[in-house]
Amino acid sequence: ENNRSNIVQYEVIRVIDGDTVELKNGERLRYNDIDAPETVHPSKPIECYGPEASEKNKKLVEGKIILVELGNTKKDKYGRLLGYVYVDDLFVNAELIREGYAEVNSYGNPGSKIAELINIERDAKLKSTGLWSSCVK
């Protein structure tokens, strides 16, 4: 399942929000299968737990070398790379879900780890972690 040719190394120069980063090569990368509350959307207000999600993402990846497992769809409709992100052994997409900084959303195009992420989200909801306790859902 884990096709190594699909794994690419990048350097994160800037975190844009809780689920999107800017890479040193100038591209933007969006985390596959997750959705963090908005903080920089041109037409939406800052959403509940958005600033916390951005802050957490910064702690996890800003200025770091990441490994990205690109999906079958390498880019989303906005031209951003789409993938599962790892720092050392940490699966960042899952960590953001686990701690309640994001929720699962495949936008109709689920990746290979969607089932794992849904299970992690279920636990986060049960424990009322992060946005599940702080925001009206």
C-alpha positions as CSV (number, residue, x, y, z in Angstrom):
1,E,0.0,0.0,0.0
2,N,2.8,2.4,0.9
3,N,4.4,3.2,-2.4
4,R,7.7,4.9,-1.6
5,S,7.8,6.7,-5.0
6,N,4.8,8.6,-3.8
7,I,6.8,10.0,-0.8
8,V,8.4,13.3,-1.3
9,Q,10.5,15.4,1.0
10,Y,9.8,19.2,1.4
11,E,10.8,22.0,3.6
12,V,8.0,24.0,5.2
13,I,8.8,27.8,5.2
14,R,5.4,29.0,6.5
15,V,2.2,27.7,8.0
16,I,-0.8,29.3,6.3
17,D,-3.5,27.8,8.6
18,G,-4.3,24.6,10.4
19,D,-4.2,22.4,7.3
20,T,-2.2,24.3,4.7
21,V,1.5,25.2,4.5
22,E,3.8,26.9,2.1
23,L,6.9,25.0,0.9
24,K,10.4,26.2,0.2
25,N,9.9,25.4,-3.5
26,G,7.0,28.0,-3.6
27,E,4.2,25.4,-3.7
28,R,1.4,25.2,-1.2
29,L,0.4,21.9,0.4
30,R,-2.9,21.0,1.8
31,Y,-3.3,18.1,4.3
32,N,-5.3,15.3,2.8
33,D,-8.6,14.2,4.4
34,I,-8.7,16.8,7.1
35,D,-10.3,20.2,7.5
36,A,-9.1,22.7,10.2
37,P,-11.3,25.7,11.1
38,E,-10.7,28.7,8.8
39,T,-8.4,31.6,9.7
40,V,-7.4,33.1,6.4
41,H,-10.4,32.4,4.1
42,P,-11.2,35.5,1.9
43,S,-14.9,35.2,2.4
44,K,-15.4,33.4,5.7
45,P,-14.8,34.8,9.2
46,I,-12.2,33.3,11.6
47,E,-13.8,30.1,12.8
48,C,-13.9,28.7,16.3
49,Y,-10.6,27.0,17.1
50,G,-9.0,28.3,13.9
51,P,-6.2,30.3,15.6
52,E,-5.4,27.3,17.9
53,A,-5.2,25.0,14.9
54,S,-2.8,27.3,13.1
55,E,-0.6,27.6,16.2
56,K,-0.5,23.8,16.6
57,N,0.4,23.3,13.0
58,K,3.2,25.8,13.4
59,K,4.6,23.9,16.3
60,L,4.5,20.7,14.4
61,V,5.9,21.7,11.0
62,E,7.1,25.2,10.6
63,G,10.7,25.4,9.4
64,K,10.9,21.6,9.4
65,I,11.6,19.0,6.8
66,I,8.5,17.0,6.2
67,L,7.8,13.8,4.3
68,V,4.6,13.9,2.2
69,E,2.8,10.9,0.9
70,L,1.0,12.3,-2.2
71,G,-2.4,10.9,-3.0
72,N,-3.7,9.7,-6.3
73,T,-4.9,13.2,-6.8
74,K,-1.6,15.1,-6.4
75,K,-3.3,18.5,-6.4
76,D,-6.6,20.0,-5.3
77,K,-8.8,22.3,-7.4
78,Y,-6.8,25.3,-6.2
79,G,-3.5,23.8,-7.4
80,R,-2.2,22.9,-4.0
81,L,-0.4,19.7,-3.4
82,L,-2.5,17.2,-1.4
83,G,-1.0,14.7,0.9
84,Y,-0.4,13.0,4.2
85,V,2.3,14.7,6.2
86,Y,5.0,13.2,8.5
87,V,7.6,14.9,10.7
88,D,10.0,12.2,11.9
89,D,7.6,9.4,12.9
90,L,4.6,11.7,13.6
91,F,1.6,11.5,11.2
92,V,0.6,15.2,11.3
93,N,-2.8,14.8,9.7
94,A,-3.7,12.3,12.4
95,E,-2.2,14.4,15.2
96,L,-4.3,17.4,14.3
97,I,-7.5,15.2,14.4
98,R,-6.4,13.4,17.6
99,E,-6.0,16.6,19.5
100,G,-9.2,18.2,18.1
101,Y,-7.6,20.8,15.9
102,A,-9.3,19.5,12.8
103,E,-12.0,17.2,11.6
104,V,-12.1,14.6,8.9
105,N,-13.2,15.8,5.5
106,S,-12.2,14.0,2.3
107,Y,-14.1,16.5,0.0
108,G,-15.4,13.5,-1.8
109,N,-11.9,12.2,-2.6
110,P,-10.8,10.0,0.3
111,G,-7.2,8.9,0.6
112,S,-5.8,5.6,1.8
113,K,-5.8,6.5,5.5
114,I,-9.3,7.8,5.7
115,A,-10.5,4.9,7.9
116,E,-7.7,5.4,10.4
117,L,-8.5,9.2,10.6
118,I,-12.2,8.5,11.1
119,N,-11.4,6.2,14.0
120,I,-9.1,8.8,15.6
121,E,-11.8,11.5,15.1
122,R,-14.4,9.3,16.8
123,D,-12.1,9.1,19.9
124,A,-11.5,12.8,19.9
125,K,-15.3,13.4,19.8
126,L,-15.9,11.0,22.6
127,K,-13.3,12.7,24.7
128,S,-14.6,16.2,23.7
129,T,-11.0,17.1,22.7
130,G,-10.2,20.5,21.3
131,L,-12.8,21.9,19.0
132,W,-15.3,19.2,20.0
133,S,-15.6,20.8,23.4
134,S,-14.9,24.4,22.5
135,C,-17.1,24.9,19.4
136,V,-20.8,24.3,18.7
137,K,-20.9,21.5,16.1
